[in-house]
Amino acid sequence: IFALTVSYFSFAYVAWMFFAWIYIYMAQVRGLNLKTSAIYSMFPFIAMTVGCLLGGVVSDWIAARFGLRMGRCLLPGIALALTAVLLLLGSSAHDSQTAALVLASAVGVLYLAQSNFWAVSADIAGEYTGIVSGMMNMGGQIGGACTASLTPWIAMHYGWNMAFVASATLVVIGSLAWIAIDPNRLLVPIVPTGATED
């Protein structure tokens, strides 16, 4: 549960960086006018929608063919690591249009992992899914709260590139957390009907 919560913290930190700051970043840092910034700021949300839907389909496809752990853990581990790479590439791109497209791709790839968080919380928790998903989501909310204040602070003191480096570092930690996650390891083992507990 701890690894799942840590990973969701990193997921939400990056997601909320886009929710809260991408418009300002495109306008102030990339120097786009309001109309162009508004158009480019839509790209991440389109990518999120596609990534969210595609991630669930791909996860189930992998799980059906290669087992539950591969299906639930491989995709988010790879997606979060690739997100880190795209965040660094997008933030260092010289051209504003390239930056907008690469950063949108980063968050689209991030959202390939989203359904896996919720699926794994159901896989491991059984009748306690509400508690486990609540704890995981608490980690995400803390991540979102942190990015709301840390992103502008880092950007103001160290520059926007460093704000993206911080996000990339966190999402790599989130990626590595999936090594410790096993959807086959139930929180409370299932006792067969008619069996007695010692």
Backbone torsions as a table, in degrees:
resi	resn	phi	psi	omega
1	ILE	NA	-38.9	-179.6
2	PHE	-62.2	-46.1	179.9
3	ALA	-62.2	-40.5	178.6
4	LEU	-62.8	-42.0	-179.6
5	THR	-67.6	-41.8	177.8
6	VAL	-61.9	-44.0	-179.2
7	SER	-65.5	-39.3	-179.9
8	TYR	-70.8	-29.9	172.2
9	PHE	-56.9	-49.2	-178.0
10	SER	-67.1	-38.8	177.0
11	PHE	-58.0	-51.1	-176.7
12	ALA	-69.4	-32.5	177.0
13	TYR	-57.6	-48.0	-179.6
14	VAL	-69.6	-43.6	-179.8
15	ALA	-58.9	-45.1	-178.4
16	TRP	-72.5	-21.4	172.4
17	MET	-61.1	-37.8	178.0
18	PHE	-75.8	-42.8	179.3
19	PHE	-57.9	-44.1	-170.6
20	ALA	-93.6	-30.7	-166.0
21	TRP	-123.3	-10.3	-173.4
22	ILE	-64.5	-38.1	179.8
23	TYR	-63.2	-45.5	-179.7
24	ILE	-65.6	-41.0	178.7
25	TYR	-60.3	-46.9	-178.2
26	MET	-66.0	-36.5	-177.7
27	ALA	-77.8	-50.6	-172.4
28	GLN	-85.1	-42.1	-175.8
29	VAL	-85.0	-43.6	-178.5
30	ARG	-87.2	-8.4	173.6
31	GLY	71.8	25.9	179.8
32	LEU	-83.1	149.2	175.8
33	ASN	-72.0	169.6	-173.1
34	LEU	-59.0	-42.8	-178.0
35	LYS	-66.0	-47.4	-179.3
36	THR	-65.9	-40.3	178.1
37	SER	-62.1	-40.2	179.1
38	ALA	-64.0	-41.2	179.2
39	ILE	-65.2	-49.5	-179.5
40	TYR	-65.0	-29.5	179.9
41	SER	-72.4	-14.8	175.4
42	MET	-76.1	-29.1	-174.8
43	PHE	-54.4	-45.8	179.8
44	PRO	-60.0	-36.7	-176.6
45	PHE	-74.0	-31.3	172.5
46	ILE	-66.6	-44.2	179.2
47	ALA	-63.5	-38.2	177.0
48	MET	-60.1	-44.4	-178.7
49	THR	-61.9	-47.1	179.7
50	VAL	-64.7	-45.9	-179.6
51	GLY	-61.3	-41.4	-179.6
52	CYS	-60.5	-48.3	-178.9
53	LEU	-68.8	-44.7	-177.6
54	LEU	-66.7	-37.6	-178.9
55	GLY	-59.9	-42.4	178.7
56	GLY	-64.5	-42.3	179.7
57	VAL	-64.4	-47.3	-178.1
58	VAL	-65.2	-41.4	178.8
59	SER	-59.1	-47.5	179.1
60	ASP	-64.9	-37.0	178.9
61	TRP	-64.0	-46.1	178.8
62	ILE	-64.5	-43.1	-179.0
63	ALA	-61.4	-39.9	-178.9
64	ALA	-67.3	-29.5	-175.6
65	ARG	-100.1	-30.8	-172.9
66	PHE	-124.8	3.7	177.9
67	GLY	106.3	158.9	-174.4
68	LEU	-63.6	-43.3	-177.6
69	ARG	-64.3	-43.6	177.7
70	MET	-62.2	-44.1	-177.4
71	GLY	-65.7	-37.3	-176.5
72	ARG	-89.4	-28.4	-171.6
73	CYS	-106.8	-31.9	-177.4
74	LEU	-64.4	-49.6	-177.1
75	LEU	-59.9	-51.9	-179.7
76	PRO	-65.8	-35.1	177.6
77	GLY	-60.1	-46.5	179.3
78	ILE	-70.2	-42.6	-177.3
79	ALA	-61.7	-43.4	-179.5
80	LEU	-67.3	-39.5	177.8
81	ALA	-64.6	-42.7	178.6
82	LEU	-66.6	-33.7	175.9
83	THR	-58.3	-43.4	179.5
84	ALA	-58.9	-44.6	179.9
85	VAL	-62.5	-45.8	-178.3
86	LEU	-67.2	-34.3	176.1
87	LEU	-61.5	-43.2	-179.7
88	LEU	-68.6	-41.8	178.7
89	LEU	-66.0	-45.2	-178.2
90	GLY	-64.7	-41.9	-178.1
91	SER	-71.4	-22.6	179.9
92	SER	-98.3	-1.2	178.5
93	ALA	-64.8	140.6	-178.5
94	HIS	-79.9	-35.6	-177.7
95	ASP	-87.2	133.0	-177.3
96	SER	-63.6	-39.6	179.7
97	GLN	-65.4	-42.5	177.2
98	THR	-62.4	-44.1	178.6
99	ALA	-58.9	-45.2	-179.0
100	ALA	-62.4	-43.2	-178.7
101	LEU	-69.8	-41.1	-179.4
102	VAL	-69.8	-40.3	178.1
103	LEU	-66.8	-36.9	174.8
104	ALA	-63.8	-39.7	176.5
105	SER	-62.7	-38.6	179.4
106	ALA	-58.6	-47.9	-177.3
107	VAL	-76.2	-26.8	173.4
108	GLY	-65.1	-43.4	177.1
109	VAL	-65.8	-40.0	176.1
110	LEU	-54.0	-44.2	-175.6
111	TYR	-75.3	-8.4	169.3
112	LEU	-61.1	-27.8	-176.9
113	ALA	-84.8	-17.2	-167.0
114	GLN	-59.0	-46.7	-177.1
115	SER	-65.5	-26.0	179.8
116	ASN	-66.4	-33.5	177.2
117	PHE	-59.7	-48.2	-177.6
118	TRP	-71.8	-36.8	178.8
119	ALA	-64.5	-43.4	-179.4
120	VAL	-67.2	-37.8	178.0
121	SER	-61.2	-35.7	175.9
122	ALA	-73.8	-39.4	-179.2
123	ASP	-59.8	-46.0	-172.8
124	ILE	-88.0	-22.0	-168.7
125	ALA	-97.9	-22.5	-179.0
126	GLY	57.4	-122.6	-178.2
127	GLU	-71.2	-9.0	178.8
128	TYR	-102.8	21.3	-178.8
129	THR	-56.8	-38.7	179.4
130	GLY	-60.3	-42.8	-179.7
131	ILE	-67.9	-48.0	-177.4
132	VAL	-65.2	-45.6	179.6
133	SER	-66.6	-31.9	176.4
134	GLY	-65.9	-41.9	177.8
135	MET	-64.9	-43.9	178.9
136	MET	-60.9	-45.9	-178.8
137	ASN	-66.1	-32.1	174.8
138	MET	-59.1	-43.1	176.7
139	GLY	-59.4	-40.5	177.7
140	GLY	-64.4	-40.7	179.6
141	GLN	-66.1	-37.4	176.2
142	ILE	-65.0	-40.4	176.4
143	GLY	-60.3	-43.3	178.1
144	GLY	-64.2	-39.7	178.4
145	ALA	-65.8	-38.6	179.9
146	CYS	-65.4	-42.5	-177.7
147	THR	-67.9	-28.5	179.8
148	ALA	-62.1	-34.0	-179.4
149	SER	-104.0	-34.8	-177.0
150	LEU	-72.8	-38.8	-177.4
151	THR	-58.1	-51.3	179.1
152	PRO	-67.3	-31.3	179.1
153	TRP	-66.3	-47.2	178.4
154	ILE	-63.1	-44.4	-179.2
155	ALA	-61.7	-39.4	-178.2
156	MET	-70.3	-38.8	-175.6
157	HIS	-90.8	-30.1	-173.5
158	TYR	-127.0	-5.5	179.6
159	GLY	99.4	157.7	-177.4
160	TRP	-66.3	-32.9	178.0
161	ASN	-59.5	-39.3	179.3
162	MET	-69.4	-30.7	175.2
163	ALA	-63.4	-38.1	177.0
164	PHE	-72.6	-34.3	175.9
165	VAL	-62.7	-42.2	177.9
166	ALA	-61.2	-44.0	177.9
167	SER	-63.2	-42.8	179.7
168	ALA	-63.6	-39.5	178.5
169	THR	-62.7	-45.8	179.6
170	LEU	-62.5	-41.1	-177.2
171	VAL	-72.3	-25.6	172.2
172	VAL	-67.4	-42.0	175.2
173	ILE	-59.9	-42.5	176.8
174	GLY	-61.7	-36.9	177.5
175	SER	-65.2	-46.1	-179.1
176	LEU	-65.1	-28.2	179.5
177	ALA	-61.0	-26.1	-179.1
178	TRP	-68.2	-15.9	174.8
179	ILE	-63.5	-35.1	-177.3
180	ALA	-86.3	-6.0	-175.8
181	ILE	-94.3	129.6	178.2
182	ASP	-134.2	106.4	-178.2
183	PRO	-67.6	-11.3	176.6
184	ASN	-83.7	-15.0	-179.6
185	ARG	-91.5	102.3	-174.8
186	LEU	-76.1	145.2	177.2
187	LEU	-61.9	-46.5	176.1
188	VAL	-124.4	115.4	-179.2
189	PRO	-57.5	143.6	179.6
190	ILE	-80.4	126.4	176.8
191	VAL	-94.1	122.3	-179.7
192	PRO	-57.9	146.0	178.8
193	THR	-58.0	131.3	179.4
194	GLY	91.5	-13.6	179.0
195	ALA	-81.7	152.8	178.4
196	THR	-108.8	145.1	178.1
197	GLU	-87.5	141.8	177.3
198	ASP	-76.5	NA	NA
